[in-house]
Amino acid sequence: MRLRPGAILGGALAGALVVGGLGFAPAAEAQMPTRVGTCAATTIARIGTRFSDTLARPKGDGIDEGTSVDLKNGVYGVSYAYVDAVARSRVGDRVMTCLVLLPTGCPRGDDRGKMYTTTNLRTLDSWTLPDSQHMCGGA
């Protein structure tokens, strides 16, 4: 798998500014962004860990269940680490999510590895997470 440098942040910010200036469709109608640099307004549907629907701060014993977040428009983000910006969010918060990376050179039918930057419009915190625990061609 190869990643296209330069398309990660610049395109997303430009897309966010353009979309932000034009207004958003209602969150229920928002679609998942499909092109790098495109964004969509939606809401948080679920916040949890990789294994449960409840996000828990790591206990310090070296065991971290990570973070996962589902958006109403179908975007999913996951991390092996605890993500503070997601933890400060609430189900129902309005967010803007932008597709910032599409992997290339993936095996046919393996579309894992899309990366999204999401900004919570209540807290103004942002996070960038992949849509899978493994990139395309991985485990």
C-alpha positions as CSV (number, residue, x, y, z in Angstrom):
1,M,0.0,0.0,0.0
2,R,1.2,3.5,-0.9
3,L,-0.1,6.7,0.5
4,R,-0.4,9.9,-1.5
5,P,1.5,12.6,0.5
6,G,0.2,16.1,0.3
7,A,-3.4,15.1,0.0
8,I,-3.8,14.4,3.6
9,L,-4.4,17.7,5.3
10,G,-4.4,20.5,2.7
11,G,-7.2,19.1,0.7
12,A,-9.3,18.4,3.8
13,L,-8.9,21.9,5.1
14,A,-9.7,23.5,1.7
15,G,-12.8,21.2,1.4
16,A,-13.8,22.2,4.9
17,L,-13.6,25.9,4.1
18,V,-15.6,25.5,0.9
19,V,-18.3,23.3,2.4
20,G,-18.4,25.5,5.6
21,G,-19.0,28.6,3.5
22,L,-21.9,27.0,1.5
23,G,-23.7,25.5,4.5
24,F,-24.6,21.9,5.1
25,A,-27.4,19.5,4.3
26,P,-29.2,18.3,7.4
27,A,-27.1,15.7,9.2
28,A,-29.6,13.0,8.5
29,E,-29.1,13.6,4.7
30,A,-25.3,13.9,4.7
31,Q,-23.4,11.3,2.8
32,M,-20.1,9.8,3.5
33,P,-17.3,11.8,1.8
34,T,-15.9,9.7,-1.1
35,R,-13.2,12.0,-2.6
36,V,-10.1,13.3,-0.8
37,G,-10.8,16.9,0.3
38,T,-14.6,16.5,0.5
39,C,-16.4,17.0,3.8
40,A,-19.8,16.3,5.2
41,A,-21.7,17.4,8.2
42,T,-23.2,14.7,10.3
43,T,-23.6,13.7,14.0
44,I,-21.9,11.2,16.3
45,A,-23.9,8.0,16.6
46,R,-21.7,6.0,18.9
47,I,-18.5,6.4,21.0
48,G,-16.7,3.4,22.4
49,T,-13.6,1.3,22.4
50,R,-12.5,-1.3,19.8
51,F,-14.4,-3.9,21.9
52,S,-17.3,-2.2,23.6
53,D,-19.8,0.7,23.4
54,T,-18.4,2.5,26.4
55,L,-15.2,4.5,26.0
56,A,-13.0,4.1,29.1
57,R,-9.8,5.9,30.0
58,P,-6.9,3.5,30.2
59,K,-6.2,2.3,33.8
60,G,-2.4,2.6,33.5
61,D,-1.9,-1.2,33.6
62,G,-0.7,-1.2,30.0
63,I,-4.1,-2.4,28.7
64,D,-5.8,0.0,26.4
65,E,-8.9,-0.9,24.5
66,G,-8.4,2.0,22.2
67,T,-11.2,4.2,20.8
68,S,-13.9,3.9,18.1
69,V,-16.5,6.3,16.9
70,D,-19.4,5.9,14.5
71,L,-20.9,8.8,12.7
72,K,-24.5,8.8,11.5
73,N,-23.4,9.1,7.8
74,G,-21.5,5.7,8.0
75,V,-18.0,7.0,8.7
76,Y,-16.2,4.8,11.3
77,G,-13.0,5.7,13.0
78,V,-10.8,3.5,15.2
79,S,-7.6,3.7,17.1
80,Y,-5.5,1.4,19.3
81,A,-5.0,4.4,21.6
82,Y,-7.4,6.4,23.8
83,V,-8.3,9.6,21.9
84,D,-9.0,12.5,24.2
85,A,-10.8,14.6,21.5
86,V,-13.3,11.7,21.0
87,A,-13.7,11.2,24.7
88,R,-14.7,14.9,25.1
89,S,-17.4,14.4,22.5
90,R,-21.0,13.2,23.1
91,V,-23.4,11.1,21.1
92,G,-25.5,13.5,19.1
93,D,-22.8,16.2,18.7
94,R,-22.7,17.7,15.3
95,V,-19.4,17.2,13.5
96,M,-17.8,17.9,10.2
97,T,-15.8,14.9,8.7
98,C,-13.5,15.1,5.8
99,L,-11.9,12.3,3.8
100,V,-8.2,13.1,3.9
101,L,-6.5,10.0,2.5
102,L,-7.3,7.1,0.2
103,P,-4.7,4.3,0.1
104,T,-3.4,3.2,-3.2
105,G,-2.0,-0.2,-4.4
106,C,-4.5,-2.2,-2.4
107,P,-5.6,-5.7,-3.3
108,R,-8.8,-5.9,-5.3
109,G,-11.9,-5.7,-3.0
110,D,-9.9,-4.5,0.1
111,D,-10.9,-0.8,0.6
112,R,-9.6,-0.5,4.2
113,G,-7.4,2.4,5.1
114,K,-9.4,5.5,4.3
115,M,-8.5,8.3,6.7
116,Y,-10.9,10.9,8.0
117,T,-10.4,14.1,9.9
118,T,-13.4,14.9,12.0
119,T,-14.1,18.2,13.9
120,N,-16.6,18.3,16.7
121,L,-18.5,21.5,16.2
122,R,-19.4,21.8,19.9
123,T,-15.9,21.3,21.3
124,L,-13.9,22.4,18.2
125,D,-11.7,19.4,18.9
126,S,-10.5,17.4,15.9
127,W,-9.2,13.9,15.4
128,T,-7.8,11.9,12.4
129,L,-8.6,8.2,12.4
130,P,-8.6,5.4,9.8
131,D,-11.7,3.4,9.0
132,S,-10.1,0.1,10.0
133,Q,-7.7,-1.3,12.6
134,H,-5.6,-2.5,9.6
135,M,-4.7,-0.8,6.4
136,C,-5.5,-2.5,3.1
137,G,-3.4,-5.6,2.4
138,G,-2.8,-6.0,6.2
139,A,-4.1,-8.5,8.7
